[in-house]
Amino acid sequence: MSTTNKEMTPLFTRFSSERLTIKNRTVMAPMTRGFSPNGVPGADVRTYYKRRAENNVGLIITEGTGIDHPASISGDTIPLFYGEKPLEGWKEVVKAVHEAGGKIVPQLWHVGMARNIGDVPNKDALPIGPSGLDFSGSKVTESMTEQDIHDVIEAFAKAAADAKRIGFDGIELHGAHGYLIDQFFWQQTNQRSDRYGGDLVSRTRFAQEIIAACRKAAGDDFPIIFRFSQWKMSDYKAKLAETPQELERFLKPLHEAGVDIFHCSTRRFWEPEFEGSDLNLAGWTKKLTGKPVISVGSVGLDGVFTSYDEAGTASLDGLLTKLETDEFDLAAIGRALLHDPAWVEKVRTGRTDELEAFQKDSLHQLY
């Protein structure tokens, strides 16, 4: 194997936590692709993930996968994480990634009120949310009942057990960007008066119970990554926590429920989260919980990822500095790695002049 470029050492040191060891600090960020007809990942999806593992990505987090609930996703090419054929497809993906020397976890997903009435694959399934409110606050459906909540929690737990059974290295729970779990966090979409609503801490109860159920289903040795964000797809300026003190109150119950690693989603990893400190969201999360964290947001590119415009390559100096000072533990790469499967290996071996700019066409094919 070729030698790692010394300048890149902070990105290519081994990572070890209580339940997960990774050969370096690079993570493939979860990115919705929609190349799984009828929810089944095929040979092209398998090769897509394997190619990143072959090029030294430390940990792959799959695109969002629909849990076993009729309203979990919107679209008939989004991969499912239940049923014989989808799980067999994922089993082959895991096998290919492991054979290439990588590690992989599925992102388990329920879109909640981001689903429209009549969406495939289950046209008759109404979207669900804590209060049946869309992102503008308009009433669309009835609030989830306690039975609805129980059913979703059980579906997440079943997916966690299946992930372990077919060989995945852990799971990631998608609690970010305004999808179902995040809809419980956000006061604008959660106006419940029962134990799943109320103040910021009370609004974490749904997530707490999902985390605990996944831990019980998959066992004490199985890593649980939890992705969260301040921003929503409908509101980039939204904040769950306006201060470090509020963030600590939000994170503590999730930490205690059993999260191993927090995946802190921001649009630009280099931006401070709160005034008076240079720490980003991941940095604050690590400081407040003591848990390992993944930082993400336009790594290696000069354009914000949520714009989906073309973006040029950018210096990694700021990323390396933050890793070297232990602000965060792992760096998730999205669009740069989507377009260039060899991005990590090129960086590792000092071939940064070969890195490719992100092209919008990359969204419509599997490199």
SEVO-885608 format. One record per residue (C-alpha): z, x, y; residue in one letter. Coordinates in Angstrom, 2 decimals. Each point is the difference from the previous one (the first is absolute). Layout:
N
@w: Z, u: X, v: Y, r: A
...
% end
This chain:
367
@w: 0.00, u: 0.00, v: 0.00, r: M
@w: -0.82, u: 1.29, v: 3.48, r: S
@w: 2.84, u: 1.12, v: 2.25, r: T
@w: 1.60, u: -2.38, v: 2.50, r: T
@w: -0.63, u: 0.94, v: 3.61, r: N
@w: 3.34, u: 1.21, v: 1.40, r: K
@w: -0.39, u: -1.98, v: 3.22, r: E
@w: 0.05, u: -3.17, v: -2.07, r: M
@w: 3.14, u: 0.86, v: -1.99, r: T
@w: 2.13, u: -2.85, v: 1.44, r: P
@w: -2.50, u: -2.50, v: -1.42, r: L
@w: -0.18, u: 1.65, v: -3.40, r: F
@w: 3.58, u: 0.57, v: -1.04, r: T
@w: 1.44, u: -1.93, v: -2.93, r: R
@w: 1.83, u: -3.27, v: 0.74, r: F
@w: 2.93, u: -1.13, v: -2.15, r: S
@w: 2.24, u: -3.01, v: 0.41, r: S
@w: 2.39, u: -1.76, v: -2.34, r: E
@w: -2.74, u: -1.89, v: -1.85, r: R
@w: -3.30, u: 1.58, v: 1.04, r: L
@w: -1.47, u: 3.50, v: 0.01, r: T
@w: -3.38, u: 0.72, v: 1.60, r: I
@w: -1.91, u: 3.30, v: 0.00, r: K
@w: -0.56, u: -0.08, v: 3.78, r: N
@w: 0.69, u: -2.11, v: 3.09, r: R
@w: -3.32, u: -1.88, v: 0.11, r: T
@w: -0.28, u: -3.73, v: -0.67, r: V
@w: -3.09, u: -2.17, v: -0.15, r: M
@w: 0.81, u: -2.95, v: 2.25, r: A
@w: -0.61, u: -3.51, v: -1.38, r: P
@w: -3.28, u: -1.36, v: 1.32, r: M
@w: -1.52, u: -3.37, v: -0.87, r: T
@w: -3.39, u: 0.58, v: -1.61, r: R
@w: -1.09, u: -3.24, v: -1.69, r: G
@w: -2.07, u: 1.49, v: -2.83, r: F
@w: 1.66, u: -1.85, v: -2.87, r: S
@w: -2.09, u: -3.08, v: -0.97, r: P
@w: 2.23, u: -2.82, v: -1.23, r: N
@w: 2.97, u: 2.24, v: 0.72, r: G
@w: -0.86, u: 2.55, v: -2.69, r: V
@w: -0.22, u: 3.71, v: 0.93, r: P
@w: -2.94, u: 1.55, v: -1.86, r: G
@w: -1.48, u: 3.43, v: -0.65, r: A
@w: -0.97, u: 0.53, v: 3.66, r: D
@w: 3.57, u: -0.65, v: 1.17, r: V
@w: 1.33, u: 2.27, v: -2.73, r: R
@w: -2.31, u: 2.82, v: 1.08, r: T
@w: 0.86, u: -0.55, v: 3.66, r: Y
@w: 3.69, u: 0.66, v: -0.61, r: Y
@w: -0.59, u: 2.75, v: -2.57, r: K
@w: -2.15, u: 1.90, v: 2.49, r: R
@w: 2.94, u: 0.27, v: 2.42, r: R
@w: 2.32, u: 1.18, v: -2.77, r: A
@w: -2.55, u: 2.65, v: -0.99, r: E
@w: 0.12, u: 1.24, v: 3.58, r: N
@w: 3.77, u: 0.54, v: 0.04, r: N
@w: 1.34, u: -3.16, v: 1.63, r: V
@w: 3.68, u: 0.07, v: -0.93, r: G
@w: 0.65, u: -3.74, v: -0.19, r: L
@w: -2.50, u: -2.86, v: 0.06, r: I
@w: 1.11, u: -3.41, v: 1.25, r: I
@w: -2.57, u: -2.57, v: -1.04, r: T
@w: -1.48, u: -2.65, v: 2.20, r: E
@w: 2.05, u: -3.18, v: 0.19, r: G
@w: 0.05, u: -1.90, v: -3.30, r: T
@w: 0.76, u: -3.69, v: -0.38, r: G
@w: 3.18, u: -0.96, v: -1.86, r: I
@w: 0.07, u: -2.94, v: -2.41, r: D
@w: 0.19, u: -2.81, v: 2.53, r: H
@w: -2.91, u: -2.34, v: 0.77, r: P
@w: 0.04, u: 0.74, v: 3.75, r: A
@w: 0.70, u: 3.74, v: -0.16, r: S
@w: -3.41, u: 1.17, v: 1.24, r: I
@w: -3.07, u: -1.14, v: 1.89, r: S
@w: -3.33, u: 1.03, v: -1.53, r: G
@w: -1.43, u: 0.16, v: -3.51, r: D
@w: -0.71, u: 3.76, v: 0.06, r: T
@w: 3.58, u: 1.02, v: 0.83, r: I
@w: 1.57, u: 1.49, v: -3.14, r: P
@w: 2.63, u: -2.00, v: -1.83, r: L
@w: 3.11, u: 1.40, v: -1.61, r: F
@w: 0.41, u: -2.55, v: -2.74, r: Y
@w: -2.05, u: -1.26, v: -2.92, r: G
@w: -1.45, u: 1.90, v: -2.93, r: E
@w: -3.26, u: 1.24, v: 1.54, r: K
@w: 1.35, u: 1.17, v: 3.38, r: P
@w: 2.93, u: 1.80, v: -1.61, r: L
@w: -2.28, u: 1.62, v: -2.55, r: E
@w: -2.18, u: 1.18, v: 2.89, r: G
@w: 3.03, u: 1.46, v: 1.76, r: W
@w: 1.16, u: 1.66, v: -3.20, r: K
@w: -3.32, u: 1.87, v: -0.12, r: E
@w: 0.42, u: 1.01, v: 3.65, r: V
@w: 3.46, u: 1.41, v: -0.75, r: V
@w: -1.32, u: 1.90, v: -3.00, r: K
@w: -2.82, u: 1.56, v: 2.05, r: A
@w: 2.30, u: 1.01, v: 2.86, r: V
@w: 2.53, u: 1.55, v: -2.37, r: H
@w: -2.69, u: 1.91, v: -1.85, r: E
@w: -1.07, u: 1.45, v: 3.37, r: A
@w: 3.55, u: 1.14, v: 0.74, r: G
@w: 0.94, u: -2.67, v: 2.52, r: G
@w: 2.66, u: -2.68, v: 0.34, r: K
@w: -0.62, u: -3.60, v: 0.97, r: I
@w: 1.91, u: -3.15, v: 0.98, r: V
@w: -1.38, u: -3.50, v: 0.62, r: P
@w: 0.65, u: -1.75, v: 3.27, r: Q
@w: 1.32, u: -3.47, v: -0.88, r: L
@w: -1.07, u: -2.60, v: 2.54, r: W
@w: 0.34, u: -3.60, v: 1.07, r: H
@w: -1.88, u: -0.87, v: 3.19, r: V
@w: 2.01, u: -3.10, v: 0.82, r: G
@w: -1.26, u: -1.86, v: 3.07, r: M
@w: -2.83, u: 2.52, v: 0.47, r: A
@w: -1.82, u: -2.12, v: -2.57, r: R
@w: -2.06, u: -2.92, v: 1.30, r: N
@w: -0.05, u: -3.44, v: -1.55, r: I
@w: -2.83, u: -0.17, v: -2.53, r: G
@w: -0.29, u: 3.75, v: -0.54, r: D
@w: -1.13, u: 1.29, v: -3.37, r: V
@w: 0.90, u: 0.87, v: -2.69, r: P
@w: 2.25, u: -3.08, v: -0.20, r: N
@w: -1.45, u: -2.46, v: 2.50, r: K
@w: 2.67, u: -2.63, v: -0.63, r: D
@w: 2.92, u: 2.37, v: 0.60, r: A
@w: 1.44, u: -0.46, v: 3.46, r: L
@w: 1.17, u: 3.07, v: 1.93, r: P
@w: 3.75, u: 0.47, v: -0.07, r: I
@w: 2.45, u: 1.47, v: 2.45, r: G
@w: 3.68, u: -0.17, v: 0.89, r: P
@w: -0.57, u: -2.81, v: 2.52, r: S
@w: -3.65, u: -0.88, v: -0.62, r: G
@w: -0.94, u: 1.48, v: 3.38, r: L
@w: -3.07, u: 2.07, v: 0.76, r: D
@w: 0.11, u: 3.06, v: 2.25, r: F
@w: -0.38, u: -2.11, v: 3.14, r: S
@w: 3.00, u: -2.11, v: -0.98, r: G
@w: -2.05, u: -3.06, v: -0.97, r: S
@w: 1.13, u: -2.10, v: -2.96, r: K
@w: -2.49, u: 0.25, v: -2.87, r: V
@w: 1.98, u: -0.84, v: -3.15, r: T
@w: 3.53, u: -0.94, v: -0.94, r: E
@w: 2.72, u: 2.64, v: -0.17, r: S
@w: 0.45, u: 1.73, v: -3.32, r: M
@w: 2.59, u: -1.70, v: -2.18, r: T
@w: 2.67, u: 1.96, v: -1.84, r: E
@w: -2.07, u: -0.52, v: -3.15, r: Q
@w: -3.05, u: 1.46, v: 1.77, r: D
@w: 2.07, u: 3.02, v: 1.00, r: I
@w: 1.32, u: 0.42, v: -3.54, r: H
@w: -3.53, u: -0.20, v: -1.43, r: D
@w: -1.29, u: 2.72, v: 2.32, r: V
@w: 2.96, u: 2.28, v: -0.69, r: I
@w: -0.60, u: -0.42, v: -3.73, r: E
@w: -3.70, u: 0.77, v: 0.45, r: A
@w: 0.82, u: 3.27, v: 1.75, r: F
@w: 2.47, u: 0.88, v: -2.76, r: A
@w: -2.56, u: -0.78, v: -2.71, r: K
@w: -2.51, u: 2.27, v: 1.75, r: A
@w: 2.55, u: 2.80, v: 0.18, r: A
@w: 0.67, u: -0.29, v: -3.73, r: A
@w: -3.74, u: -0.03, v: -0.74, r: D
@w: -0.53, u: 3.06, v: 2.20, r: A
@w: 2.53, u: 1.94, v: -2.03, r: K
@w: -1.37, u: -1.30, v: -3.30, r: R
@w: -3.57, u: 1.15, v: 0.67, r: I
@w: 1.03, u: 3.43, v: 1.22, r: G
@w: 0.18, u: -0.04, v: 3.80, r: F
@w: 2.34, u: 2.50, v: 1.66, r: D
@w: 1.79, u: -2.59, v: 2.14, r: G
@w: -0.84, u: -2.92, v: 2.28, r: I
@w: -0.43, u: -0.64, v: 3.70, r: E
@w: 1.10, u: -3.33, v: 1.44, r: L
@w: -2.13, u: -1.07, v: 2.97, r: H
@w: 2.50, u: -1.11, v: 2.63, r: G
@w: -2.13, u: 0.83, v: 3.04, r: A
@w: -2.71, u: -1.21, v: 2.38, r: H
@w: 0.87, u: -3.69, v: 0.10, r: G
@w: -0.43, u: -0.84, v: -3.70, r: Y
@w: 2.48, u: -2.14, v: -1.94, r: L
@w: 3.02, u: 2.30, v: -0.23, r: I
@w: -0.47, u: 0.99, v: 3.65, r: D
@w: -0.33, u: -3.67, v: 0.97, r: Q
@w: 3.61, u: -0.40, v: -1.12, r: F
@w: 1.01, u: 2.97, v: 2.16, r: F
@w: -1.74, u: -1.23, v: 3.12, r: W
@w: 1.81, u: -2.65, v: 2.06, r: Q
@w: -3.27, u: -1.48, v: 1.24, r: Q
@w: -0.98, u: -1.02, v: -3.56, r: T
@w: 3.49, u: -0.47, v: -1.45, r: N
@w: 1.88, u: -2.83, v: 1.64, r: Q
@w: 2.02, u: -0.99, v: -3.05, r: R
@w: 3.63, u: -1.07, v: 0.36, r: S
@w: 1.02, u: 0.78, v: -3.59, r: D
@w: 1.06, u: 3.35, v: -1.50, r: R
@w: -3.58, u: 1.33, v: 0.25, r: Y
@w: -0.11, u: -0.46, v: 3.77, r: G
@w: 2.21, u: 0.74, v: 2.98, r: G
@w: 0.60, u: 3.42, v: 1.50, r: D
@w: -1.93, u: 3.17, v: -0.82, r: L
@w: 2.29, u: 0.97, v: -2.87, r: V
@w: -0.09, u: -3.47, v: -1.52, r: S
@w: -3.80, u: 0.01, v: 0.17, r: R
@w: -0.03, u: 3.00, v: -2.36, r: T
@w: 1.53, u: -2.04, v: -2.84, r: R
@w: -3.36, u: -0.96, v: -1.56, r: F
@w: -1.04, u: 3.67, v: -0.11, r: A
@w: 3.42, u: 1.02, v: -1.32, r: Q
@w: -0.32, u: -2.41, v: -2.90, r: E
@w: -3.54, u: 1.16, v: -0.78, r: I
@w: 1.11, u: 3.64, v: -0.06, r: I
@w: 2.99, u: -0.80, v: -2.21, r: A
@w: -2.11, u: -2.09, v: -2.38, r: A
@w: -2.59, u: 2.78, v: -0.30, r: C
@w: 2.74, u: 2.53, v: -0.70, r: R
@w: 1.45, u: -2.23, v: -2.73, r: K
@w: -3.43, u: -0.64, v: -1.54, r: A
@w: -1.25, u: 3.59, v: 0.04, r: A
@w: 3.23, u: 1.88, v: -0.58, r: G
@w: 2.15, u: 2.53, v: 1.80, r: D
@w: -2.45, u: 2.88, v: -0.39, r: D
@w: -3.06, u: -1.67, v: 1.58, r: F
@w: -0.78, u: 0.92, v: 3.64, r: P
@w: -0.24, u: -2.78, v: 2.59, r: I
@w: -1.83, u: 0.77, v: 3.24, r: I
@w: 0.33, u: -2.54, v: 2.81, r: F
@w: -2.62, u: -0.19, v: 2.74, r: R
@w: 0.99, u: -1.52, v: 3.33, r: F
@w: -1.30, u: 0.00, v: 3.55, r: S
@w: 0.96, u: -1.13, v: 3.46, r: Q
@w: -3.55, u: -1.14, v: 0.86, r: W
@w: -1.88, u: -2.94, v: -1.50, r: K
@w: -3.72, u: -0.41, v: -0.53, r: M
@w: 0.23, u: -2.82, v: 2.53, r: S
@w: 2.13, u: 1.92, v: 2.50, r: D
@w: -0.11, u: 3.79, v: 0.29, r: Y
@w: 2.89, u: -0.03, v: 2.50, r: K
@w: 2.41, u: -2.00, v: -2.17, r: A
@w: 3.37, u: 1.56, v: -0.81, r: K
@w: 2.60, u: -0.98, v: -2.56, r: L
@w: 2.41, u: 2.49, v: 1.55, r: A
@w: 0.06, u: 0.87, v: 3.69, r: E
@w: 2.64, u: 2.73, v: -0.37, r: T
@w: 1.17, u: 2.49, v: -2.63, r: P
@w: 3.12, u: -2.12, v: -0.45, r: Q
@w: -2.08, u: -3.06, v: -0.88, r: E
@w: -2.16, u: 2.08, v: -2.34, r: L
@w: 3.13, u: 1.21, v: -1.79, r: E
@w: 1.21, u: -3.58, v: -0.49, r: R
@w: -3.42, u: -0.94, v: -1.39, r: F
@w: -0.29, u: 2.95, v: -2.38, r: L
@w: 3.53, u: 0.09, v: -1.41, r: K
@w: -0.27, u: -3.08, v: -2.27, r: P
@w: -3.40, u: 1.12, v: -1.29, r: L
@w: 1.37, u: 3.46, v: -0.73, r: H
@w: 2.99, u: -1.49, v: -1.81, r: E
@w: -2.22, u: -2.38, v: -2.00, r: A
@w: -1.64, u: 2.96, v: -1.70, r: G
@w: -2.89, u: 1.47, v: 2.01, r: V
@w: -0.72, u: 3.60, v: -1.00, r: D
@w: -2.58, u: 0.91, v: 2.65, r: I
@w: -0.88, u: -1.75, v: 3.26, r: F
@w: -3.67, u: -0.05, v: 1.01, r: H
@w: 0.06, u: -0.38, v: 3.77, r: C
@w: -3.29, u: -1.38, v: 1.27, r: S
@w: -1.07, u: 0.92, v: 3.51, r: T
@w: -3.42, u: 0.08, v: 1.63, r: R
@w: 0.46, u: 3.56, v: 1.34, r: R
@w: 2.47, u: 2.19, v: -1.89, r: F
@w: 0.57, u: 2.30, v: 2.99, r: W
@w: 1.39, u: -2.68, v: 2.32, r: E
@w: 3.78, u: -0.22, v: 0.59, r: P
@w: 1.53, u: -3.27, v: -1.14, r: E
@w: 2.74, u: -0.31, v: 2.63, r: F
@w: 0.48, u: 1.45, v: 3.49, r: E
@w: 2.10, u: 3.11, v: 0.22, r: G
@w: -1.05, u: 1.52, v: -3.33, r: S
@w: -3.14, u: 1.56, v: -1.44, r: D
@w: 0.69, u: -1.48, v: -3.44, r: L
@w: -2.62, u: -2.40, v: -1.33, r: N
@w: 0.87, u: -3.07, v: -2.09, r: L
@w: 0.20, u: 2.05, v: -3.19, r: A
@w: 2.20, u: 2.57, v: 1.70, r: G
@w: 2.45, u: -2.61, v: 1.18, r: W
@w: -0.01, u: -1.69, v: -3.42, r: T
@w: 0.88, u: 3.28, v: -1.73, r: K
@w: 2.71, u: 0.75, v: 2.56, r: K
@w: 1.58, u: -3.45, v: -0.35, r: L
@w: -0.20, u: -0.44, v: -3.78, r: T
@w: -0.10, u: 3.50, v: -1.43, r: G
@w: -2.84, u: -1.15, v: -2.24, r: K
@w: -3.33, u: 1.80, v: -0.43, r: P
@w: -2.76, u: -1.42, v: 2.17, r: V
@w: -3.79, u: -0.14, v: 0.18, r: I
@w: -1.63, u: 0.16, v: 3.42, r: S
@w: -3.47, u: -1.38, v: 0.62, r: V
@w: -2.36, u: -0.78, v: 2.86, r: G
@w: -3.35, u: 1.60, v: 0.83, r: S
@w: 0.79, u: 3.26, v: -1.82, r: V
@w: -2.86, u: 2.48, v: 0.41, r: G
@w: -2.02, u: -2.24, v: 2.31, r: L
@w: -0.29, u: -0.51, v: 3.75, r: D
@w: -0.29, u: -3.81, v: -0.06, r: G
@w: 2.57, u: -2.71, v: -0.75, r: V
@w: -0.50, u: -1.42, v: -3.47, r: F
@w: 0.26, u: -3.68, v: 0.91, r: T
@w: -3.13, u: 0.22, v: 2.15, r: S
@w: -2.16, u: 0.95, v: -3.01, r: Y
@w: -2.38, u: 1.81, v: 2.33, r: D
@w: -1.51, u: 3.32, v: -0.92, r: E
@w: 2.48, u: 2.83, v: 0.52, r: A
@w: -0.34, u: 3.76, v: 0.19, r: G
@w: 2.21, u: 2.56, v: -1.69, r: T
@w: 3.19, u: 1.11, v: 1.73, r: A
@w: 2.38, u: 2.94, v: -0.17, r: S
@w: 2.81, u: -0.15, v: -2.55, r: L
@w: 2.34, u: 2.19, v: 2.08, r: D
@w: 2.21, u: -2.89, v: 1.09, r: G
@w: 0.28, u: -1.34, v: -3.55, r: L
@w: 0.91, u: 3.43, v: -1.39, r: L
@w: 2.67, u: 0.48, v: 2.66, r: T
@w: 1.64, u: -3.32, v: -0.81, r: K
@w: -0.03, u: 0.80, v: -3.72, r: L
@w: 1.38, u: 3.48, v: 0.63, r: E
@w: 2.89, u: -1.40, v: 2.03, r: T
@w: 0.71, u: -2.62, v: -2.71, r: D
@w: -0.62, u: -2.94, v: 2.32, r: E
@w: -1.60, u: -1.66, v: -3.01, r: F
@w: -0.69, u: 0.97, v: -3.60, r: D
@w: -3.48, u: -1.23, v: -0.86, r: L
@w: -3.19, u: -0.65, v: 1.94, r: A
@w: -2.30, u: -2.87, v: -0.93, r: A
@w: -3.70, u: 0.48, v: 0.70, r: I
@w: -2.20, u: -3.06, v: 0.37, r: G
@w: -3.49, u: -0.11, v: 1.46, r: R
@w: -0.54, u: 3.77, v: -0.17, r: A
@w: 0.59, u: -0.13, v: -3.74, r: L
@w: -1.95, u: -3.22, v: -0.44, r: L
@w: -3.13, u: 1.68, v: 1.35, r: H
@w: 0.56, u: 3.48, v: -1.44, r: D
@w: 1.51, u: 0.09, v: -3.53, r: P
@w: 0.43, u: 3.79, v: 0.27, r: A
@w: 1.93, u: -0.14, v: 3.31, r: W
@w: 3.27, u: 1.24, v: -1.50, r: V
@w: -1.61, u: 2.83, v: -1.96, r: E
@w: -2.00, u: 1.13, v: 3.03, r: K
@w: 3.18, u: 0.09, v: 2.09, r: V
@w: 1.92, u: 1.79, v: -2.74, r: R
@w: -2.56, u: 2.78, v: -0.27, r: T
@w: -0.51, u: 0.42, v: 3.74, r: G
@w: -3.46, u: -1.59, v: 0.14, r: R
@w: 0.81, u: -2.23, v: 2.96, r: T
@w: -3.42, u: 0.73, v: 1.47, r: D
@w: -1.43, u: -2.02, v: -2.92, r: E
@w: 2.04, u: -3.14, v: 0.73, r: L
@w: -2.17, u: -3.02, v: 0.71, r: E
@w: 0.30, u: -2.51, v: 2.82, r: A
@w: 0.80, u: -3.57, v: -0.99, r: F
@w: -3.02, u: -2.32, v: -0.15, r: Q
@w: 0.27, u: -3.79, v: 0.08, r: K
@w: -2.35, u: -0.17, v: -2.98, r: D
@w: 2.83, u: 1.45, v: -2.07, r: S
@w: 1.65, u: -3.44, v: 0.08, r: L
@w: -2.88, u: -1.47, v: -1.98, r: H
@w: -0.26, u: 2.45, v: -2.88, r: Q
@w: 2.15, u: 2.01, v: -2.37, r: L
@w: -0.44, u: 3.71, v: 0.61, r: Y
% end
